[in-house]
């Protein structure tokens, strides 16, 4: 890599624009390129221990909980997640702190110079480079352990170059079917392929088709498998707008989880069970309790404003939407307005079937990404389930329309995509907030 400082006088914004431009190449699954890049960087992923988290629904929450528990236990902890909500630096934190603009600027600039000089069978993708940046950041910042969330699938995901101390698999659903397969079993195979020889596996409750594949993969690789609801248990006792009380068999006690939603009970159980299985990393019961209480994961049943009561959630699958639908009784306010924007490769009709009938009004919009479903396409998915649905171009404009409909005493939920929620969060921060 080149000397410190920004290459050729470029700004951080210019180098990030270069990195974002690689998204237009689309998704290219495979490990050869990222291995070559990491090799040029001195294999930073070998300088820290790791936990690998796969799945369709809840993997980000499990990752955030695990990282919080490990920090509470006194371990210097990296956390790699994707995509980001507002700022690129959210993707790679150490002990909850994002890299500074100066750190990120040097890293991205030097990475750009390295990448542009490499000769590979195909160009490196945005996600491959971002994964390498995160691993290098963790190594340079002296992380003891990193919680690494899978980007897509698992088998050919760029993150699947690590040998973790534990693998966690959140609920598997039908998603990314063009890349991962069109059945739950095929998708589960891709996700279960993060399992490494002899490495413990902790799984959320799964559909029988998915569990069958996960169990087979664990057996093939002689990896001890613990399944929530079978080998350990998480019971949701109480919930309110401040969090959820959960009884965890792993601890033999009740704990307070600082995230909303019954489904976070299962996520908390998986995170606790995984944390207690980390060979070489002491995690006391008190650290698990403290970490779960302090864990936060923005954009997941995230209350960001009181008047009107406004909740953001990135759910983008019918299974996730069904889980959200059971939580709506937590939130007072009338009228109730749903703002939804999704990506083209998601089941918009399936999500709307679960959520749209539960709201007085539905506003269909589109985040700023080429992958987004148009407001018109979103409207076509919503109208069969709520005849009030309307289309509004742009997430900020959709938020303003929702505010007009809800008034100060109403309830607004924004959902459908990380991109949609990120833009909503930014719009609220810029003048439409509390």
C-alpha positions, 0 to 999 in steps of 0.5 A: 500500500502507498504512503499515509495520506490520501492518494493523489490529493483525493478527498474521502468523498471522491474515494468513496464515490469510486468504491460506490461506483463498483456497485454497478458491477452487480453481485459476483459471488466467489472467494478467489478475488477476496482471498487474493486481495487479503493476501496482498494485505498480509491476511489481516483476518488471521490477526483476530478471532471471529464469530460468523453470523448467517441467516435471512432474518435477525442476523444483524440483531444477533451480530449486534447482541454478540458484539455488545456481550463481548465488549461487556466481557472486556474483549476488544470487539470488531463488528462488521455488518452491511449495508449501512443506514446512513454512513459507510463507516457504520459497517466496521466498528471496534468497541462500538466506535466507527473509524474516523474520517481520517482513518477511513480516508487513508484506508480507502485511498490506499485500498484504491491504489492497491486494487487498481494495480491488481490483475485479476480474472474479474474486477473486485466488487464493492463488497469484496473490497469493503470486507477487506477494508473491515478486516484490515481495520479490525487488525490495525485497531487491535481487535481481539475478536470480530463478529462478522455478518454474512453479506449474502448466502454464505458459501461464496460470500466474501466473508467466508474466508474466516475460520470462526470460533462459532457460527450462528445461523439466524432464521433462513427464509426465501431471499436472493433466489436469483443467486442462492436458489429457489427453494428453502433447502437450497438457500439453507445449503448456501447459508449453512456452508459457513460451518467449518470443520469442528466449529460449534454451530448455534441455530435459531428455530428453523423451518424443517427444510432448513433445519434438515440441511443445517443439521446435515452440514453440521454432521458432515463437518463434525460441528456440534449443533445447538438449536433454539427450542430444542437444545436451549430455550428463550422465553419472552416474558414481558415487553414494552417500548423500552425493551423486552424481558427474556428467560434464557435457559443458557443463563438460568435467569431472566435478562433485559434485552434493550431491543423491541420485538418478541423475535429478539428473545430468540436472537438474544438466546442465540447470541448468549449461547454462542458467546458462552461457546467461544473457546479461549474467550471468557464470557461471564454471566454478568457480561451476557446480561449487561451486553444484552441490556445495552445492545442496540441495532438501529432500524429494527423496531427503532422508535425514533420520534414520539410525535407522531410516534415513528418507528423504523424497521428494515424488514424486507421478507414476508417472514420478517413482515409477519413477525413485525405484524405481531408487534404492532400492538406495542405502538399506540397512535391513530391514524396509522400510516405505513411507508414502504420502499423495497428492492426489485429482488424482494417479495414486495407483494408478500410483505404487503400481504402481511403489513398493508391491511394493518394500517389506515393508509399506505404510502409506497416509495422508492429508495435511491438505488438502481436496485429499488422497486419503483413507487409504481411497482410498490403500489401494485404490490400494496393495492390488493391489500389496502385500497388507500395505497398511494405512490410518492417519489422519494423517501423524504417526500413520503415521510412528509406525506405520512406526517400530514396524514398521521398528525401529531397523535398518529403512528408512522412505520417506515419499512422495506429496506435498509436503504429506505430506512437509512434515507428516512433516518437521514431525512428525520435528522435533517429537519423532520425529527423530534 
